[in-house]
Amino acid sequence: MSILDINVYPAPILKEVAAKITRIDDEIRQLAEDMLETMYQAPGVGLAAPQIGRSIALIVADPATGDEAPPDPMILVNPEIISGSGQTAMVEGCLSVPDYTAEVSRYQKIVVRALNLDEEEIEMTLEDFPATVVQHEIDHLNGTLFIDRISRLKRNMYERKLKKGTLK
């Protein structure tokens, strides 16, 4: 297992649409394990392949991280949201947007379809924080960062602080 480097904004790969994975092989399985290890070490609750320099549709997440609950990692290949309902707003951060958080509106409940590492199609219903985490990571696969979902004024303020080196 390896700890991988995490790309940070404004790295161009973070704005790319990730390619679908056509074959799940040992390389993809190892990458998923390395991504989990990187996510836990960072520490974070989710990580998408573009964040570690691979523009492919692979995410890992563990919304239980930081809770009293034992680890419960998810590895999703080619995930897609097939339905969403309700609205919630949570303060989000991102390993690729260090030292910045903002409130983001998202679906409160989603149904996600993906492949697992055994190439089996899975479908899951997620609510609240787990739903927010998975939506955030799927956004990465579409070249969208959480700062793209906040007001232009707040995004401009973030970018000015980034340029001045005054983020903390």
N, C-alpha and C positions, 0 to 999 in steps of 0.2 A: 504494500500500500504506500501511497505517496501523498504528500501535501502539495497541492497544485497552486500556482500563482493565480490570483484573482485580478482580472482586468477592472480598472476603475474608469469612471466617466472622465473625459470624453472619448475613450477608446472606440474607434470606428466599429469594431465587431459587435459592440453593444447595440448598434442601430440596425444590424442586419437581420433579415428573416432567416431563421434556421432551417436547414434542409431536413426533410423527413428521413428517418432511419429506415433503410430497406432490408437490413439483415442484422439480427442481434447475434453477435459472435463473442468470443472471449475478450476481444479488445473492448467492446462496449460494456461488457460485464465488469471488467477491471476498471474502466473509466468511471462507471457508476459507483463502485466501491471507493475509489480515490476521491470522487466528488463528495461522498458522504463523510469521509474522514476529514476532508478540507472544510466542509460545512461545520462539522462539530468543533474543529480546532479553531475556527475563525473568531468567535462562535457565531453561528447563524441558525436559522430555522429552515432555510431553503437555498438552493443553488441550481442554476441553469447552466447547461454546457457552454453557451456563449460567454458566460462570465469567466470561464477558465480557458477561453481561446478556441473553443470548438463550436463551430456554427452548425450544430445538429440538434434535433428535437429530443433532448433528454433533460429531465429535471429530477432532482432529489429534494425531499423535504421531510422534516420531522417537527410538526407543530407542537409536540409534547416537550421539546427541548426547553429547559429552564423550568418546567413544571415539576411537581413531585412525581409525576408518572414516569415509568421506565421508557427508554427510547422506543419509538415506534416509527422507523423510517419508511418512507414511500419512495419507490423508484418508478418513474413513469416515462415510457418511451412514446413519442408522438402523441402527447396528451392534447385533448381538445375539450373545450367546454361545450356540452351539447344542450344545456339549458341553465338558466339562472333566474332567481327570483328574489324579491325583497331587496332592500338597500341597507347598507351599513357603512359607517365611516370609522376607520381606525387609523391611528398614527403608524406609519410605516417607515422603515429604514431599509437600507440595502447594502450588502457587502461591496457593491460596485459604486456606491454613492456614499462614501464614508463621511462620518461626522455631520449627517443631515437627516432630519426626519420631518415628515409632514403628514397631515391628515388626508387620506385618500378615500373616495367613495367607491364602493364595489358592491357586487351582489352579496347578499347575506347567505344565500344557499345556492349551490351549484351541483350539477351532475357532470362528471368528467368521464370521458372514455379514453383509454390508453392501452398500450401493451405493457405486460410485465417482462421481466428478463427471460422468461420461458416462451416468449412470443405468443402468449395467450392474451386475448382481448379481455380487458377488465372494465367495469363501470362502477363508479363510486359516487355516493352522495355526500357532500361535505357542507358543513354549516359554520358560520361565525369565523373564528380565527383560522382553523384549517382551510376553510374556503378562501379566505383572504390570502393566505400564504400560497396556495396553489394558483390562484389568479395572478398574483404577483410574478411567480416563476413562469407561467405560461406567457405573460406579457414579454418576458425576456426573449422567448422564442420568436416573438413577432417584432423584435427590435424596439420594444417600448419599455421605458424605465418609469418608475413611479413618479419621477419629477415631470414626466410628460403628461401626467394626469392631474397636476396641480395648476393653479392659476399662473398665467404668464408673468404676473408681477412677482409671485413667490419664486418662480423659476429664475427670473432675472436677478433677484436678490441672491439666490444661491450661486448663480454663475459669477456674479460680481465678487462675492466672498471667496469663491474658489480661485479666481484670478488674483485677488489680493493676498491669498494665503491666510485668511483670517477665520477659516472654519475650525470649529472645535465644539 
